[in-house]
Amino acid sequence: CIYAVFGSIGLCRIHFHSFSILVCDPADVISTVEFNQSGEFLATGDRGGRVVIFQREPQGEYNVYSTFQSHEPEFDYLKSLEIEEKINKIRWLPLHNPAHFLLATNDKTIKLWKVSERDKRAEGYNLRDEEGRLKDLSTVTTLQVPVLRPMDLLVEASPRRVFANGHAYHINSISVNSDCETYLSADDLRINLWHLNITDRSFNIVDLKPENMEDLSEVITVAEFHPHHCHLLAFSSSTGTTRLCDMRARALCDQHAKLFEEAVDPSRRSFFSEIVSSVSDVKFSHSGRYLLTRDYLTVKVWDLNMENKPVETYQVHDYLRTKLCSLYESDCIFDKFECAWNGTDSVIMTGAYNNYFRMFDRASLRDVTLEASREVCKRRAVLQPRRVCVGKKRKETDVSVDSLDFRKKILHTAWHPKENIIAIAASNNLYIFQDRLTPNGHHNTPEIQSAPPKWQTQPNPPTY
């Protein structure tokens, strides 16, 4: 476990399960990352069905809080289908009591987990001994009042609800509604609305399945509730469109309220146009005014009041346009990158290949490419902004597009809802970056810096 500090986005912790980055158990690969509403907790899920929760300490460091097995591999005998234990999404529920609740889903089953603390135990039972075994009733001659004794802090994770049999296809999204009573789950063709207290039935609100599957033209890629209005939701498709639905208009939201789609220039249309235009992630801004969408090559900001084109478009890795053929043959062109807003909606972040991740400042229009890897996070090392070069003429510090490692990719990212803290998953490694404190104790400004960022390892980092 390594900590480091750099520029305006500072403290980094690196989590790894093996001594060599080339030797990685597929079950350890992180598949989702999510902060809770306060940012005090960070949850990660992996391909092995495990959920690891990190808690922020008073010193600002994140340490392991709880680890539990959320899903197990299953087999559908009716369809002869193996169901993986991989955690596709995690969503936290708003905090209403000392216990924490979160939803975790694999391809078919959604589970509601309760994570609570216990630092006292009851002693002095009348009918049971200290080990919990039932006493011989003939030996009970007096009654006593049980008392609570202090004990070491114990964090317990217990399943409270299991929402199963709601989807015929693989679940790709879950989103908690702002009413704190319902949530949605989406697969390739349908979106269902669930009540958190009802597990045996859900209400279908979007159904794109045609009568004849040969007429299928698009699939749902991601769905998300509006952060403030419980009747609004957005979902995107493989054709590059994003639909805004209003549940007040009708129960079945097949007819959208707004359609966000950018016309493709016919002169630039190619065999790969439809593939790279597929939207892999959608995020509402914290204000609820904007939509952030990520396709294969770009990230776009849409104003909910303007449907015909995005208000901002950022090229994530435009240098890959000449590599689309080889990316198609290796299936990398189907990778689904996520995106994230910062707490003030002023900076957006998304991942790329070669363990690079990109940040775009909306006000200054500056951007930066940074690398999250164990090789650059050595003690007292200096992390330089990365630059990918297409031509032969390049600086010594530039990286050629031909030398990029497409096996190393940043697919899952999350931004602290209030502070400048980001979490990035790269294979089986978890990186946490945080603002570096200035000598006077204040945080650096959140805008992207052009100066080379400085790294400094944290003394005595904990391991996990």
C-alpha positions as CSV (number, residue, x, y, z in Angstrom):
1,C,0.0,0.0,0.0
2,I,1.6,3.2,-1.1
3,Y,0.6,6.8,-0.5
4,A,1.8,9.8,-2.6
5,V,1.0,13.5,-3.1
6,F,1.0,15.5,-6.3
7,G,0.0,19.0,-7.4
8,S,-3.6,19.9,-6.9
9,I,-4.9,16.3,-6.7
10,G,-2.6,14.8,-4.1
11,L,-2.8,11.8,-1.7
12,C,-2.6,8.5,-3.6
13,R,-3.0,5.0,-2.2
14,I,-2.3,2.0,-4.3
15,H,-3.9,-1.3,-3.5
16,F,-2.5,-4.5,-5.0
17,H,-2.9,-8.2,-4.4
18,S,0.3,-9.6,-5.9
19,F,4.0,-8.8,-6.0
20,S,3.9,-8.5,-9.8
21,I,1.5,-6.4,-11.8
22,L,1.6,-9.0,-14.6
23,V,0.3,-11.8,-12.3
24,C,-3.3,-11.0,-11.4
25,D,-6.1,-13.3,-10.4
26,P,-9.1,-12.4,-12.6
27,A,-11.3,-12.6,-9.5
28,D,-9.4,-9.6,-7.9
29,V,-10.0,-7.2,-10.8
30,I,-12.1,-4.3,-9.6
31,S,-15.3,-3.9,-11.5
32,T,-17.0,-0.9,-9.8
33,V,-16.1,2.0,-7.5
34,E,-18.5,4.2,-5.6
35,F,-18.3,6.9,-2.8
36,N,-21.3,7.3,-0.4
37,Q,-23.2,10.6,-0.2
38,S,-20.9,12.1,2.4
39,G,-17.6,10.7,1.0
40,E,-16.6,9.1,4.3
41,F,-16.9,5.6,2.8
42,L,-15.8,4.2,-0.5
43,A,-17.0,0.8,-1.8
44,T,-15.4,-1.3,-4.4
45,G,-16.7,-4.5,-6.0
46,D,-14.6,-7.1,-7.9
47,R,-15.1,-10.0,-10.4
48,G,-15.0,-12.4,-7.5
49,G,-18.2,-11.1,-6.0
50,R,-16.6,-9.4,-3.1
51,V,-17.3,-5.9,-1.7
52,V,-14.6,-4.0,0.1
53,I,-15.5,-0.8,2.0
54,F,-12.9,1.8,2.9
55,Q,-13.5,4.4,5.6
56,R,-11.8,7.8,5.7
57,E,-9.8,8.3,8.9
58,P,-9.4,11.7,10.7
59,Q,-6.0,12.0,9.1
60,G,-7.6,11.9,5.7
61,E,-6.4,8.4,4.7
62,Y,-8.8,5.7,3.6
63,N,-8.4,2.3,5.3
64,V,-10.3,-1.0,5.0
65,Y,-13.5,-0.9,7.0
66,S,-15.3,-4.1,6.0
67,T,-15.0,-6.9,3.4
68,F,-17.7,-9.4,2.6
69,Q,-18.8,-11.8,-0.1
70,S,-21.8,-10.3,-1.8
71,H,-22.5,-12.7,-4.7
72,E,-21.6,-16.3,-5.5
73,P,-21.5,-18.0,-8.9
74,E,-24.8,-19.6,-9.9
75,F,-26.2,-21.7,-12.7
76,D,-29.5,-21.3,-14.4
77,Y,-30.5,-24.9,-15.2
78,L,-33.6,-23.9,-17.2
79,K,-31.5,-21.8,-19.6
80,S,-28.2,-23.7,-19.2
81,L,-26.6,-20.4,-18.3
82,E,-23.8,-19.7,-15.9
83,I,-24.2,-16.6,-13.8
84,E,-21.0,-14.9,-12.8
85,E,-20.5,-13.5,-9.3
86,K,-18.9,-10.3,-10.7
87,I,-20.2,-7.1,-9.1
88,N,-21.5,-4.9,-11.9
89,K,-22.6,-1.9,-9.8
90,I,-22.8,-0.6,-6.3
91,R,-25.0,2.2,-5.1
92,W,-25.2,3.7,-1.6
93,L,-28.5,4.6,0.0
94,P,-28.8,7.9,1.8
95,L,-27.9,7.7,5.5
96,H,-30.9,7.7,7.9
97,N,-29.4,5.9,11.0
98,P,-26.0,4.8,12.2
99,A,-26.1,1.7,9.9
100,H,-25.1,2.0,6.2
101,F,-27.1,0.4,3.4
102,L,-25.9,-0.3,-0.2
103,L,-27.2,-2.1,-3.2
104,A,-24.9,-4.5,-5.1
105,T,-25.8,-6.4,-8.3
106,N,-24.3,-9.0,-10.5
107,D,-25.8,-9.9,-13.9
108,K,-29.1,-11.2,-12.4
109,T,-29.6,-10.6,-8.7
110,I,-29.6,-7.3,-6.7
111,K,-28.9,-7.4,-3.0
112,L,-29.5,-4.8,-0.3
113,W,-26.7,-5.0,2.3
114,K,-26.7,-3.5,5.8
115,V,-23.3,-2.6,7.3
116,S,-23.3,-1.8,11.0
117,E,-21.0,-1.5,13.9
118,R,-21.2,-3.4,17.2
119,D,-19.0,-2.5,20.2
120,K,-21.0,-4.1,23.0
121,R,-22.3,-7.6,23.7
122,A,-25.0,-8.8,26.0
123,E,-24.0,-11.1,28.9
124,G,-26.0,-12.8,31.7
125,Y,-28.7,-14.7,29.7
126,N,-31.1,-16.8,31.8
127,L,-31.6,-19.6,29.3
128,R,-28.3,-19.7,27.4
129,D,-24.7,-19.9,28.6
130,E,-21.8,-17.6,27.5
131,E,-21.2,-19.6,24.3
132,G,-24.9,-19.4,23.3
133,R,-25.8,-23.0,24.1
134,L,-29.2,-23.7,25.6
135,K,-29.0,-24.4,29.4
136,D,-30.6,-27.3,31.2
137,L,-33.8,-25.7,32.5
138,S,-33.6,-27.7,35.7
139,T,-30.4,-25.8,36.6
140,V,-32.1,-22.3,36.2
141,T,-33.1,-21.4,39.7
142,T,-32.9,-17.6,39.6
143,L,-33.6,-14.8,37.2
144,Q,-31.0,-12.2,36.2
145,V,-31.0,-9.1,34.1
146,P,-28.7,-9.3,31.1
147,V,-26.1,-6.5,30.9
148,L,-24.1,-5.0,28.0
149,R,-20.3,-5.3,28.2
150,P,-17.8,-3.4,26.0
151,M,-16.1,-5.4,23.3
152,D,-13.7,-4.8,20.3
153,L,-15.4,-3.0,17.5
154,L,-17.0,-5.4,15.1
155,V,-18.3,-4.4,11.6
156,E,-21.1,-6.7,10.4
157,A,-22.5,-6.9,6.9
158,S,-25.8,-8.7,6.5
159,P,-28.1,-9.1,3.5
160,R,-31.5,-7.4,4.2
161,R,-33.2,-7.8,0.8
162,V,-32.6,-10.0,-2.3
163,F,-34.2,-8.7,-5.5
164,A,-34.1,-11.6,-8.0
165,N,-35.9,-12.8,-11.1
166,G,-36.5,-9.3,-12.4
167,H,-34.4,-9.4,-15.6
168,A,-34.1,-11.8,-18.4
169,Y,-30.9,-10.1,-19.6
170,H,-27.7,-9.0,-17.9
171,I,-28.2,-6.0,-15.5
172,N,-25.9,-3.1,-16.4
173,S,-27.2,-0.3,-14.2
174,I,-28.9,0.4,-10.9
175,S,-29.7,3.9,-9.6
176,V,-31.4,5.0,-6.3
177,N,-34.2,7.5,-6.6
178,S,-34.2,10.8,-4.8
179,D,-37.4,9.8,-3.0
180,C,-35.2,7.2,-1.0
181,E,-38.0,4.6,-1.5
182,T,-37.4,3.3,-5.0
183,Y,-34.6,2.4,-7.4
184,L,-34.3,1.3,-11.0
185,S,-32.4,-1.5,-12.6
186,A,-31.6,-1.8,-16.3
187,D,-30.6,-4.6,-18.6
188,D,-30.1,-4.6,-22.3
189,L,-33.8,-4.2,-23.2
190,R,-35.7,-3.2,-20.1
191,I,-35.7,-0.9,-17.1
192,N,-37.5,-1.9,-14.0
193,L,-38.7,0.2,-11.0
194,W,-38.3,-1.5,-7.6
195,H,-39.5,-0.5,-4.1
196,L,-36.8,-1.1,-1.5
197,N,-39.2,-3.0,0.7
198,I,-40.7,-5.2,-2.0
199,T,-38.6,-8.0,-3.4
200,D,-41.0,-10.3,-5.3
201,R,-42.2,-7.8,-7.9
202,S,-41.1,-4.8,-9.9
203,F,-42.7,-2.4,-12.4
204,N,-41.5,-2.3,-15.9
205,I,-41.1,1.3,-17.1
206,V,-39.1,0.9,-20.3
207,D,-39.3,-2.0,-22.7
208,L,-37.3,-1.9,-26.0
209,K,-37.8,-5.5,-26.8
210,P,-39.4,-5.9,-30.3
211,E,-41.9,-8.6,-31.1
212,N,-39.3,-10.0,-33.5
213,M,-35.8,-10.0,-32.2
214,E,-34.5,-9.7,-35.8
215,D,-35.9,-6.1,-35.7
216,L,-33.7,-5.2,-32.7
217,S,-31.8,-2.1,-33.5
218,E,-30.4,-0.9,-30.2
219,V,-29.8,-1.9,-26.6
220,I,-29.8,0.0,-23.3
221,T,-26.3,0.6,-22.1
222,V,-26.9,2.7,-18.9
223,A,-29.7,4.3,-16.9
224,E,-29.7,6.9,-14.1
225,F,-32.2,8.8,-12.0
226,H,-32.2,12.6,-11.8
227,P,-30.5,13.7,-8.5
228,H,-33.4,15.9,-7.4
229,H,-36.6,15.1,-9.4
230,C,-37.8,11.7,-8.5
231,H,-39.9,11.5,-11.7
232,L,-37.0,12.0,-14.2
233,L,-34.6,9.4,-15.4
234,A,-32.2,9.2,-18.3
235,F,-31.0,6.2,-20.2
236,S,-28.6,5.8,-23.1
237,S,-28.4,3.3,-25.9
238,S,-25.9,1.6,-28.2
239,T,-26.9,4.0,-31.0
240,G,-25.4,7.0,-29.2
241,T,-28.7,8.5,-28.1
242,T,-29.7,9.5,-24.6
243,R,-33.3,9.7,-23.6
244,L,-34.9,11.7,-20.8
245,C,-38.1,10.2,-19.5
246,D,-40.8,11.7,-17.3
247,M,-42.7,9.2,-15.3
248,R,-45.5,11.8,-14.7
249,A,-46.5,11.6,-18.3
250,R,-47.2,7.9,-18.6
251,A,-46.5,4.7,-16.7
252,L,-44.5,3.1,-19.5
253,C,-41.7,5.4,-20.5
254,D,-41.1,4.1,-24.0
255,Q,-42.0,7.5,-25.3
256,H,-39.3,9.8,-24.1
257,A,-39.7,13.5,-23.1
258,K,-36.4,14.6,-24.7
259,L,-33.9,13.0,-27.0
260,F,-30.2,14.0,-26.8
261,E,-28.4,13.1,-30.1
262,E,-25.7,14.7,-32.1
263,A,-25.9,14.3,-35.9
264,V,-23.0,12.5,-37.4
265,D,-21.1,14.2,-40.3
266,P,-21.7,11.9,-43.3
267,S,-18.2,12.6,-44.6
268,R,-16.7,11.1,-41.4
269,R,-19.0,8.1,-41.2
270,S,-17.2,4.8,-41.3
271,F,-17.7,1.1,-40.4
272,F,-16.8,1.9,-36.8
273,S,-19.0,5.0,-36.4
274,E,-21.9,3.2,-34.7
275,I,-19.7,1.2,-32.4
276,V,-17.7,4.2,-31.1
277,S,-20.8,6.3,-30.7
278,S,-22.3,3.8,-28.2
279,V,-22.7,5.6,-24.8
280,S,-21.0,3.7,-22.0
281,D,-21.9,6.0,-19.1
282,V,-24.3,8.7,-18.1
283,K,-24.0,11.0,-15.1
284,F,-26.3,13.9,-14.1
285,S,-24.4,16.9,-12.7
286,H,-24.9,17.6,-9.0
287,S,-27.0,20.6,-9.9
288,G,-29.2,18.5,-12.1
289,R,-28.8,20.9,-15.0
290,Y,-26.4,18.9,-17.2
291,L,-25.9,15.4,-18.4
292,L,-22.4,13.9,-18.9
293,T,-22.1,11.1,-21.4
294,R,-19.1,9.1,-22.4
295,D,-18.7,7.2,-25.7
296,Y,-15.5,5.5,-26.9
297,L,-13.6,8.5,-28.1
298,T,-15.3,11.5,-26.4
299,V,-17.0,12.8,-23.3
300,K,-19.9,15.3,-23.8
301,V,-21.8,17.7,-21.6
302,W,-25.4,18.2,-22.5
303,D,-27.7,21.0,-21.3
304,L,-31.2,19.5,-20.4
305,N,-32.7,22.5,-22.2
306,M,-30.9,21.8,-25.5
307,E,-31.3,18.5,-27.2
308,N,-29.8,18.9,-30.7
309,K,-26.1,19.1,-29.7
310,P,-23.9,19.0,-26.6
311,V,-22.7,22.3,-25.1
312,E,-19.2,20.8,-24.6
313,T,-17.3,18.0,-26.3
314,Y,-13.9,16.8,-25.1
315,Q,-11.7,14.4,-27.1
316,V,-10.4,11.7,-24.7
317,H,-8.0,9.8,-27.0
318,D,-8.6,11.1,-30.5
319,Y,-5.2,9.6,-31.5
320,L,-6.9,6.1,-31.5
321,R,-8.9,6.9,-34.7
322,T,-6.2,5.4,-36.8
323,K,-6.1,2.3,-34.5
324,L,-9.8,1.4,-34.7
325,C,-9.3,-1.6,-36.9
326,S,-6.9,-3.3,-34.5
327,L,-9.0,-2.3,-31.5
328,Y,-11.9,-3.9,-33.1
329,E,-10.0,-7.2,-33.7
330,S,-8.9,-7.3,-30.1
331,D,-12.5,-6.3,-28.8
332,C,-11.0,-3.3,-27.0
333,I,-13.4,-1.1,-29.0
334,F,-16.2,-2.5,-26.9
335,D,-14.6,-1.4,-23.6
336,K,-17.0,0.7,-21.4
337,F,-15.4,3.7,-19.8
338,E,-17.0,5.6,-17.0
339,C,-17.0,9.3,-16.3
340,A,-17.4,11.5,-13.2
341,W,-18.1,15.1,-12.1
342,N,-16.3,16.8,-9.3
343,G,-18.3,18.2,-6.4
344,T,-18.8,21.7,-8.1
345,D,-19.4,20.4,-11.6
346,S,-16.4,22.4,-12.8
347,V,-14.1,19.5,-13.7
348,I,-14.9,16.1,-15.3
349,M,-12.8,13.0,-15.3
350,T,-12.7,9.8,-17.4
351,G,-10.3,6.9,-18.1
352,A,-8.2,5.8,-21.0
353,Y,-5.7,3.2,-21.9
354,N,-2.1,2.6,-20.7
355,N,-3.4,3.3,-17.1
356,Y,-4.0,6.9,-18.1
357,F,-6.9,9.0,-16.9
358,R,-8.0,12.4,-18.3
359,M,-9.3,15.6,-16.5
360,F,-11.0,18.5,-18.2
361,D,-11.5,21.9,-16.6
362,R,-14.7,23.4,-18.0
363,A,-13.9,27.0,-17.2
364,S,-10.3,27.2,-18.5
365,L,-10.7,24.5,-21.1
366,R,-7.4,23.0,-19.9
367,D,-6.9,19.3,-19.8
368,V,-4.3,17.0,-18.4
369,T,-3.4,13.3,-18.8
370,L,-2.1,11.5,-15.7
371,E,-1.0,8.0,-15.1
372,A,-2.1,5.7,-12.3
373,S,0.4,2.8,-12.0
374,R,2.7,1.3,-9.5
375,E,5.8,2.1,-11.5
376,V,5.4,5.8,-11.1
377,C,4.4,5.8,-7.5
378,K,7.7,5.2,-5.9
379,R,9.0,7.1,-3.0
380,R,9.9,10.8,-3.7
381,A,9.2,10.3,-7.4
382,V,7.9,13.1,-9.6
383,L,4.8,12.4,-11.7
384,Q,4.8,14.3,-15.0
385,P,1.7,14.9,-17.0
386,R,1.6,12.4,-19.9
387,R,1.3,13.3,-23.6
388,V,0.6,10.8,-26.4
389,C,2.2,11.5,-29.7
390,V,1.1,10.2,-33.1
391,G,3.9,11.3,-35.4
392,K,7.5,10.4,-35.4
393,K,8.7,13.8,-34.1
394,R,8.1,13.9,-30.4
395,K,9.8,14.9,-27.2
396,E,11.7,12.5,-25.1
397,T,8.9,12.5,-22.4
398,D,6.2,11.9,-25.0
399,V,4.6,8.4,-25.4
400,S,4.0,7.0,-28.9
401,V,0.6,5.8,-29.7
402,D,2.1,2.6,-31.0
403,S,3.6,1.8,-27.5
404,L,0.4,2.1,-25.6
405,D,-0.6,-1.0,-23.6
406,F,-4.3,-1.6,-24.3
407,R,-4.4,-4.3,-21.6
408,K,-4.0,-1.6,-19.0
409,K,-7.1,0.5,-18.9
410,I,-8.9,2.8,-16.5
411,L,-12.6,1.8,-16.8
412,H,-14.0,2.7,-13.3
413,T,-13.6,6.1,-11.7
414,A,-15.4,8.0,-8.9
415,W,-15.2,11.5,-7.4
416,H,-15.8,12.5,-3.8
417,P,-19.1,14.4,-3.7
418,K,-17.7,17.3,-1.7
419,E,-13.9,17.3,-1.8
420,N,-11.2,16.9,-4.3
421,I,-10.7,13.2,-3.8
422,I,-10.8,10.7,-6.6
423,A,-10.8,6.9,-6.7
424,I,-9.5,5.1,-9.8
425,A,-9.5,1.3,-10.4
426,A,-6.9,-0.2,-12.7
427,S,-7.1,-3.9,-12.9
428,N,-6.7,-5.2,-9.3
429,N,-5.2,-1.9,-8.1
430,L,-7.1,0.9,-6.3
431,Y,-5.7,4.4,-6.4
432,I,-7.0,7.2,-4.2
433,F,-5.8,10.8,-5.0
434,Q,-6.5,13.7,-2.7
435,D,-5.6,17.4,-2.5
436,R,-2.2,18.2,-1.1
437,L,-2.4,20.5,1.9
438,T,-0.4,23.7,1.6
439,P,2.0,24.8,4.5
440,N,-0.8,27.0,5.9
441,G,-3.1,24.0,6.1
442,H,-5.4,24.9,3.2
443,H,-6.2,22.8,0.1
444,N,-4.8,23.7,-3.3
445,T,-7.3,25.1,-5.8
446,P,-9.2,22.3,-7.6
447,E,-8.4,23.6,-11.1
448,I,-6.0,21.6,-13.2
449,Q,-2.4,22.7,-12.8
450,S,0.1,23.0,-15.8
451,A,3.1,22.6,-13.6
452,P,4.6,19.1,-13.1
453,P,2.8,17.5,-10.1
454,K,4.9,16.5,-7.1
455,W,4.5,13.1,-5.3
456,Q,5.6,12.4,-1.8
457,T,4.9,9.1,0.0
458,Q,3.0,9.0,3.2
459,P,5.1,7.7,6.1
460,N,4.2,4.3,7.4
461,P,1.4,3.5,5.1
462,P,-1.1,0.8,6.3
463,T,-1.4,-2.3,4.2
464,Y,-4.5,-4.2,3.3
